[in-house]
């Protein structure tokens, strides 16, 4: 049996897989409208936000394209904060819209501070938007988004956030935190198959979208909103029906567990696994604990061993990801799955065995260390 621990796609709950295997229905019928309403309401509960959540066929990149096409004006100044490959990608998408990019980069393995946000806004008071990545899976950095956004005045630039790998697995509250545009997808924290882009806009952003010329029919967010507000909500074009059914089932799964309890469980898994790895003597790529992602662990493996470690893990049924961009010497291991303590044992034991096989000097006692963290952060359950 293969166990999937890449930062997307992730393992999908059985209920979601079965839901996606159901019969096709008309995407103009009453049953479809009810499904759209259910998904929209559940996503609103997850985000603790009002207003429509737009679902488009596509990936997280498609959601970033949609934000850009509707909220970025060609020739405008945009501050782009990047701490990894996906921050760079968001910047590239916006630059192709014709924006003038102000690049602010964190060293790989680091995130951003309130002072950096404040300084960038002071130096570029005419910026129309800022770009931020909530959880950068190329490095394993999670930016303290709520803290960072507290530095941005209400009348400041639009705040556009890449929440592709955070939504569903980490707290992310756009109304409370004053996020204007949020982009995500179905196949990571929402525990559904790939195929759906997720977009949320604030009222301020909807006003901007109404004034912006969107040259794309596919990504025309006001058009999607108009059809969602009909008596029977619809899509402008044929949606991937099976993926919608799977997403609805995954949202029920998360809601039944309790969103905040789920966030805590995910973080608990990551911290326990990190403790095991540190006990072995392996290095975590993110040195500063406050920037470590609660949904993904990046291990710094000697460059000549990284590929061999990944292969050794795959041979025992564990699929992880190697580094991206400048981080090819890392292994990236995600914690979206609901496996609990048995999963930590599987992952930690697998990494220990793979490291031994590849000639790394790793120490024992890692499960005891992981259990200490799991037990101290938990509610007594495994």
C-alpha positions as CSV (number, residue, x, y, z in Angstrom):
1,X,0.0,0.0,0.0
2,X,1.3,3.4,-0.9
3,X,1.0,6.3,1.6
4,X,0.8,9.8,0.2
5,X,2.5,12.6,2.1
6,X,3.2,15.1,-0.6
7,X,2.0,18.7,-0.1
8,X,-0.8,18.0,-2.7
9,X,-2.6,16.1,-3.9
10,X,-3.3,14.4,-0.5
11,X,-5.1,11.3,0.5
12,X,-8.9,11.8,0.2
13,X,-11.3,10.4,2.8
14,X,-13.3,7.3,1.6
15,X,-16.5,9.2,1.9
16,X,-15.2,11.8,-0.6
17,X,-14.0,9.2,-3.0
18,X,-17.3,7.4,-3.0
19,X,-19.2,10.7,-3.4
20,X,-17.2,11.5,-6.5
21,X,-18.1,8.1,-8.0
22,X,-21.8,9.0,-8.1
23,X,-23.9,9.5,-11.3
24,X,-23.7,12.7,-13.4
25,X,-26.5,15.2,-13.0
26,X,-27.5,18.3,-15.0
27,X,-25.5,21.4,-14.0
28,X,-28.6,23.5,-14.6
29,X,-31.0,21.5,-12.4
30,X,-32.3,21.9,-8.9
31,X,-30.1,19.2,-7.4
32,X,-27.0,21.0,-8.7
33,X,-28.2,24.3,-7.2
34,X,-28.6,22.7,-3.8
35,X,-25.1,21.3,-4.0
36,X,-23.6,24.7,-4.9
37,X,-25.5,26.3,-1.9
38,X,-24.3,23.6,0.5
39,X,-20.6,24.0,-0.6
40,X,-20.8,27.7,-0.4
41,X,-22.3,27.7,3.1
42,X,-19.7,25.2,4.4
43,X,-16.8,27.2,2.9
44,X,-18.3,30.3,4.5
45,X,-18.3,28.5,7.9
46,X,-14.7,27.4,7.4
47,X,-13.6,31.0,6.5
48,X,-15.9,32.5,9.1
49,X,-16.9,34.9,6.3
50,X,-19.9,36.2,4.5
51,X,-20.3,36.6,0.8
52,X,-20.0,34.2,-2.1
53,X,-17.0,31.8,-2.5
54,X,-16.3,31.3,-6.2
55,X,-15.4,27.8,-7.4
56,X,-13.8,27.4,-10.8
57,X,-12.4,24.4,-12.7
58,X,-8.6,24.6,-12.1
59,X,-5.9,24.5,-9.5
60,X,-4.5,26.9,-7.0
61,X,-2.7,28.6,-9.8
62,X,-6.0,29.2,-11.6
63,X,-7.3,30.9,-8.4
64,X,-4.2,33.2,-8.4
65,X,-4.9,34.0,-12.1
66,X,-8.5,34.9,-11.2
67,X,-7.4,37.3,-8.5
68,X,-5.0,38.9,-10.8
69,X,-7.4,39.2,-13.8
70,X,-10.0,40.9,-11.7
71,X,-8.1,43.0,-9.1
72,X,-4.8,44.1,-10.7
73,X,-4.8,47.0,-13.0
74,X,-2.1,47.0,-15.7
75,X,0.5,49.6,-14.9
76,X,-0.3,49.7,-11.1
77,X,2.3,49.3,-8.5
78,X,2.1,46.0,-6.5
79,X,4.3,44.9,-3.6
80,X,5.2,41.2,-3.8
81,X,6.4,39.5,-0.7
82,X,8.0,36.1,-1.5
83,X,9.7,33.5,0.6
84,X,9.8,30.7,-1.9
85,X,8.9,29.2,-5.2
86,X,5.1,29.8,-4.9
87,X,5.5,33.4,-3.8
88,X,7.7,33.8,-7.0
89,X,4.9,32.3,-9.1
90,X,2.3,34.7,-7.7
91,X,4.7,37.5,-8.6
92,X,5.1,36.2,-12.1
93,X,1.4,35.9,-12.7
94,X,0.8,39.5,-11.6
95,X,3.8,40.8,-13.6
96,X,2.2,39.3,-16.7
97,X,-0.9,41.4,-16.1
98,X,1.4,44.4,-16.6
99,X,1.8,45.5,-13.0
100,X,5.0,47.2,-11.8
101,X,6.4,44.8,-9.2
102,X,8.1,45.9,-6.0
103,X,9.9,42.7,-4.9
104,X,10.5,42.0,-1.2
105,X,12.2,38.7,-0.7
106,X,12.9,36.7,2.5
107,X,15.9,34.5,2.7
108,X,14.9,30.9,1.8
109,X,13.9,29.3,5.1
110,X,12.6,32.6,6.5
111,X,9.3,34.4,6.6
112,X,8.2,38.0,7.1
113,X,7.9,40.3,10.1
114,X,5.6,43.2,10.8
115,X,8.5,45.6,10.4
116,X,9.1,44.5,6.9
117,X,5.4,45.0,6.0
118,X,5.5,48.4,7.6
119,X,8.7,49.5,5.9
120,X,7.5,48.4,2.4
121,X,4.2,50.3,2.8
122,X,6.0,53.4,4.0
123,X,8.4,53.2,1.0
124,X,5.6,52.6,-1.5
125,X,2.6,54.5,-0.4
126,X,1.0,54.4,-3.9
127,X,0.9,50.6,-4.1
128,X,-2.5,49.3,-5.1
129,X,-2.0,45.7,-3.9
130,X,0.3,43.5,-1.9
131,X,0.9,39.8,-2.4
132,X,1.5,37.4,0.4
133,X,1.8,33.6,0.7
134,X,0.2,32.2,3.8
135,X,2.0,28.8,3.7
136,X,5.0,28.4,1.4
137,X,5.3,24.6,0.7
138,X,8.5,24.9,-1.3
139,X,10.3,25.7,2.0
140,X,8.0,24.8,4.8
141,X,7.5,28.4,5.9
142,X,4.2,29.6,7.4
143,X,3.9,33.4,7.6
144,X,2.1,34.8,10.7
145,X,-0.6,36.3,8.5
146,X,-2.9,37.7,11.1
147,X,0.0,39.5,12.7
148,X,1.4,40.8,9.4
149,X,-1.9,42.1,8.2
150,X,-2.5,44.1,11.3
151,X,0.1,46.5,10.0
152,X,-2.0,47.4,6.9
153,X,-4.5,50.3,7.3
154,X,-8.1,49.8,6.3
155,X,-7.7,52.2,3.4
156,X,-4.4,50.6,2.4
157,X,-3.6,48.5,-0.7
158,X,-5.7,45.4,-1.5
159,X,-4.4,42.4,0.3
160,X,-4.1,39.4,-2.0
161,X,-3.2,36.1,-0.3
162,X,-2.1,32.7,-1.7
163,X,-3.9,30.3,0.7
164,X,-3.5,27.4,-1.7
165,X,-1.8,25.1,0.8
166,X,-3.3,26.5,4.0
167,X,-7.1,26.7,3.6
168,X,-8.7,23.8,5.4
169,X,-5.6,22.9,7.4
170,X,-4.7,26.1,9.1
171,X,-6.8,29.0,10.6
172,X,-7.5,31.5,7.8
173,X,-10.1,34.2,8.4
174,X,-10.3,36.8,5.6
175,X,-13.0,39.0,7.2
176,X,-11.3,39.1,10.6
177,X,-7.8,39.6,9.2
178,X,-8.9,42.0,6.4
179,X,-7.9,39.9,3.4
180,X,-9.3,41.3,0.2
181,X,-8.6,38.4,-2.2
182,X,-7.9,34.8,-1.2
183,X,-6.9,32.0,-3.6
184,X,-6.9,28.3,-2.8
185,X,-7.8,24.9,-4.3
186,X,-9.5,21.5,-3.6
187,X,-6.6,19.1,-3.4
188,X,-4.7,20.1,-0.3
189,X,-6.2,21.2,3.0
190,X,-9.8,20.7,1.7
191,X,-9.0,17.0,1.3
192,X,-10.7,16.6,-2.1
193,X,-9.4,15.5,-5.5
194,X,-7.6,18.1,-7.7
195,X,-9.8,20.1,-10.1
196,X,-11.3,23.1,-8.3
197,X,-9.9,26.7,-7.7
198,X,-11.4,28.5,-4.7
199,X,-11.6,32.3,-4.6
200,X,-12.9,34.6,-1.9
201,X,-13.2,38.4,-2.3
202,X,-14.0,41.1,0.3
203,X,-16.7,43.7,-0.5
204,X,-13.9,46.2,-1.2
205,X,-12.4,43.7,-3.7
206,X,-15.8,43.1,-5.3
207,X,-16.1,46.9,-5.9
208,X,-12.6,46.9,-7.5
209,X,-13.5,43.9,-9.7
210,X,-16.6,45.8,-10.9
211,X,-14.4,48.6,-12.0
212,X,-11.6,46.5,-13.6
213,X,-11.7,45.3,-17.1
214,X,-11.3,41.5,-17.0
215,X,-10.2,40.3,-20.4
216,X,-10.9,36.7,-19.5
217,X,-14.4,35.1,-19.7
218,X,-13.3,32.1,-17.8
219,X,-11.9,34.1,-14.8
220,X,-14.6,36.8,-14.8
221,X,-15.5,36.7,-11.1
222,X,-18.4,39.2,-11.3
223,X,-20.0,36.9,-13.9
224,X,-19.6,33.9,-11.5
225,X,-21.1,36.0,-8.6
226,X,-24.1,37.1,-10.7
227,X,-25.0,33.5,-11.5
228,X,-24.5,32.3,-7.9
229,X,-27.0,34.9,-6.8
230,X,-29.8,33.6,-9.0
231,X,-32.7,31.9,-7.3
232,X,-31.2,28.6,-8.5
233,X,-27.4,29.1,-8.2
234,X,-25.5,28.1,-11.4
235,X,-22.0,28.3,-13.0
236,X,-21.3,30.2,-16.2
237,X,-20.0,26.9,-17.9
238,X,-19.9,23.2,-17.3
239,X,-18.3,22.4,-13.9
240,X,-16.4,19.2,-12.9
241,X,-19.5,17.7,-11.2
242,X,-17.7,14.7,-9.6
243,X,-15.1,17.0,-7.9
244,X,-17.9,19.2,-6.5
245,X,-19.5,16.1,-4.9
246,X,-16.2,15.0,-3.4
247,X,-15.5,18.5,-2.1
248,X,-19.0,18.6,-0.4
249,X,-18.3,15.3,1.3
250,X,-14.8,16.5,2.5
251,X,-16.3,19.7,3.9
252,X,-18.8,17.6,5.8
253,X,-15.9,15.5,7.1
254,X,-14.0,18.5,8.3
255,X,-17.1,20.2,9.8
256,X,-18.1,17.1,11.7
257,X,-14.6,16.9,13.2
258,X,-14.7,20.6,14.0
259,X,-12.6,23.1,12.0
260,X,-10.5,24.4,14.9
261,X,-10.0,21.0,16.4
262,X,-8.8,19.8,13.0
263,X,-6.3,22.7,12.8
264,X,-5.0,21.8,16.2
265,X,-4.7,18.1,15.2
266,X,-2.8,18.9,12.1
267,X,-0.3,21.1,14.0
268,X,0.1,18.4,16.6
269,X,1.1,15.9,13.9
270,X,3.7,18.3,12.5
271,X,5.2,19.2,15.8
272,X,5.4,15.5,16.9
273,X,7.1,14.5,13.7
274,X,9.5,17.4,13.9
275,X,10.5,16.3,17.4
276,X,11.2,12.8,16.1
277,X,13.4,14.1,13.3
278,X,15.4,16.3,15.6
279,X,15.9,13.4,18.0
280,X,17.3,11.4,15.1
281,X,19.8,14.2,14.4
282,X,18.2,15.4,11.2
283,X,18.1,19.1,10.5
284,X,14.8,21.0,10.0
285,X,15.1,23.4,7.1
286,X,13.2,26.1,8.9
287,X,15.5,27.1,11.8
288,X,13.1,29.6,13.5
289,X,10.3,27.7,15.1
290,X,7.8,30.5,14.7
291,X,8.0,30.2,10.9
292,X,7.6,26.4,10.8
293,X,4.5,25.3,8.8
294,X,1.9,23.4,10.8
295,X,1.1,21.3,7.8
296,X,4.4,20.5,6.2
297,X,7.9,19.5,7.5
298,X,11.0,20.3,5.4
299,X,14.1,18.3,6.2
300,X,17.5,19.4,5.2
301,X,19.2,16.4,3.7
302,X,22.8,16.4,2.3
303,X,22.4,17.0,-1.5
304,X,24.0,13.7,-2.4
305,X,21.5,11.8,-0.2
306,X,18.2,13.6,-0.9
307,X,17.1,11.7,-4.0
308,X,18.2,8.4,-2.5
309,X,16.1,9.1,0.7
310,X,13.0,9.8,-1.4
311,X,13.5,6.6,-3.4
312,X,14.1,4.6,-0.2
313,X,10.9,5.9,1.3
314,X,9.0,5.1,-1.9
315,X,10.3,1.5,-1.8
316,X,8.6,1.0,1.6
317,X,5.4,2.7,0.5
318,X,5.8,6.3,1.6
319,X,5.6,9.0,-1.1
320,X,7.1,12.4,-0.1
321,X,8.3,15.4,-2.2
322,X,11.8,16.7,-2.8
323,X,12.7,20.3,-2.5
324,X,11.8,22.9,-5.1
325,X,13.8,25.7,-6.6
326,X,16.9,26.4,-4.6
327,X,15.9,23.8,-2.0
328,X,16.7,20.6,-3.8
329,X,18.5,19.2,-0.8
330,X,15.3,19.1,1.3
331,X,12.6,16.5,1.7
332,X,9.1,17.9,2.1
333,X,6.6,15.8,4.1
334,X,3.0,17.0,4.5
335,X,0.6,16.4,7.4
336,X,-2.8,16.9,5.8
337,X,-3.9,13.3,6.4
338,X,-6.1,12.3,9.4
339,X,-3.9,9.4,10.5
340,X,-3.1,10.5,14.0
341,X,-0.5,8.9,16.2
342,X,-0.1,5.7,14.0
343,X,0.7,7.9,11.1
344,X,3.5,9.7,13.1
345,X,5.0,6.2,13.9
346,X,4.8,5.2,10.2
347,X,6.4,8.5,9.0
348,X,9.1,8.7,11.7
349,X,10.0,5.0,11.4
350,X,10.1,5.2,7.6
351,X,12.4,8.2,7.7
352,X,14.6,6.5,10.2
353,X,14.9,3.4,8.1
354,X,15.5,5.3,4.9
355,X,18.2,7.5,6.5
356,X,19.9,4.3,7.8
357,X,19.8,2.8,4.4
358,X,21.3,5.9,2.8
359,X,24.2,5.9,5.3
360,X,23.1,8.8,7.5
361,X,24.0,8.6,11.2
362,X,20.6,8.8,12.9
363,X,19.9,8.2,16.6
364,X,17.2,6.1,18.3
365,X,14.6,7.2,20.8
366,X,12.7,9.3,18.3
367,X,9.3,7.7,19.0
368,X,9.5,8.5,22.7
369,X,10.3,12.1,21.8
370,X,7.5,12.3,19.3
371,X,5.1,10.8,21.9
372,X,6.1,13.4,24.5
373,X,5.0,16.2,22.1
374,X,1.9,14.3,20.9
375,X,0.8,13.7,24.4
376,X,1.5,17.2,25.7
377,X,-0.4,18.9,22.9
378,X,-3.3,16.5,22.7
379,X,-6.6,15.6,24.4
380,X,-5.6,12.0,25.2
381,X,-6.7,10.6,21.9
382,X,-4.4,8.9,19.3
